[in-house]
Amino acid sequence: MKRTSLFLAAVVWILTGVACSSGTPDHAPDAHDDHEQVDRLTLSREAYAVSEITVATVGSHTMTPTVRVTGTMSYDERRMAIATARIGGRITKVVADYGQRVAVGEALAWIDSPDLGAAQAEYRRALSMNGLRKAEYDRALLLLEGQAISRGELLRREADWRAAEAEQQTAEQKLHILGLSQGDVEALSANGSDAGHVYPVRAPVAGRVTERKVVQGRVVAPDDELFTVAELDSLWLFLQVFEKDLPSITEGSSVTLTCESHPDDHFRGTIDYVGQVLDPHSRTVRARAVIDNPDGDLKPGMFVYATIEAQAAGGASAPRLAVPAEAVAEVDGASVVFVETEERSFEIQPVVLGDSAGEWVEVRSGLTGGERIAVSGVFTLKSEAQKGGLEGHEH
């Protein structure tokens, strides 16, 4: 009996220990855990108003295939020019500065050059000689009328005048090459020996000064690049198109691009040139697009991401069920949209996506045409869903 009593006591002790350790786990799931995901939610009027949610009807769209490439912005070389030093000398004054808008022919800087003085002296001598030879010819005409000279003498004096006139034109042309305008030359003719050695570096085109390489006192040589002037409301975009994408890229294709400095903005243009030579290292062909830049947000040298509307094989594709890309959210690794069930109420609907084309993405299953979904403010809905709101409760 004593042995049986000890055995029963041991069994009772073991069972008691098991019972004590079988309570509620410390980390049992809570039905109201803040991170529980819900399938349906309703927003309060206040929350809906500030979320800027917009709703649209699901429908079919023509899915134009696209090609994603990278590129670099550059000057539109048809609307830019470089102002150079046409003759050596020392910079005496700098007029133009970075960003300044200038007109065609406007002085950007002034150069003091002994060579200009020599060219001016040569022009004045030619001008004076031309005047002298012209006077001699006019006098010869009068003498010929009185038969004081022969016609041969008249022709000789006319030849001397024509030669002097040509020398003046040559000397004047040299001054124009050095940067003097017609007004400068006329002023030189009027001032005579009072002309100086200073001449202007003028803007070859209208636009803004984007580069400046001069300071007062610097000595420059002929053909030194001093200023870059350009209009920036239109830029060139150079793209690197991979060999496999070439069949679908043609001149006239539309381009949409984004850049890091303006990630929410989209800039558009048109391809006007596709290169004929393949780079053997990158296996790409260079293409060029003209991009409108009315606000000057894009800058030459910027690296950008571009989407080209490609030419679909066999022509235009048939319309397919599609939604704006911004209407799709990712929840627990799945693509979902938010279907409106009633005012301010949405149901989370998983979808299977297909091809994307620009701002649109194909929906292969999960939606039907005519349903209404949130197309903006989706981030707010996703956040509310992940907070674990309950169906029918307002947040």
Sequence and secondary structure as in RCSB ss.txt:
>XXXX:A:sequence
MKRTSLFLAAVVWILTGVACSSGTPDHAPDAHDDHEQVDRLTLSREAYAVSEITVATVGSHTMTPTVRVTGTMSY
DERRMAIATARIGGRITKVVADYGQRVAVGEALAWIDSPDLGAAQAEYRRALSMNGLRKAEYDRALLLLEGQAIS
RGELLRREADWRAAEAEQQTAEQKLHILGLSQGDVEALSANGSDAGHVYPVRAPVAGRVTERKVVQGRVVAPDDE
LFTVAELDSLWLFLQVFEKDLPSITEGSSVTLTCESHPDDHFRGTIDYVGQVLDPHSRTVRARAVIDNPDGDLKP
GMFVYATIEAQAAGGASAPRLAVPAEAVAEVDGASVVFVETEERSFEIQPVVLGDSAGEWVEVRSGLTGGERIAV
SGVFTLKSEAQKGGLEGHEH
>XXXX:A:secstr
 HHHHHHHHHHHHHHHHHHHH S  TT   TT TT   SEEE  HHHHHHHT EEEE EEEE   EEEEEEEEEE
 GGGEEEEE SS EEEEEE   TT EE TT EEEEEE HHHHHHHHHHHHHHHHHHHHHHHHHHHHHHHHTTSS 
HHHHHHHHHHHHHHHHHHHHHHHHHHHTT  HHHHHHHHHHGGG  SEEEEE SSSEEEEEE   TT EE TT E
EEEEE  SEEEEEEEEEGGGGGG  TT EEEEEETTEEEEEEEEEEEEEEEEE TTT EEEEEEEEE TT  S T
T EEEEEEE   TTSS  EEEEEEGGG EEETTEEEEEEEEETTEEEEEE EEEEEETTEEEEEES  TT EEEE
E HHHHHHHHHHT  TT B 
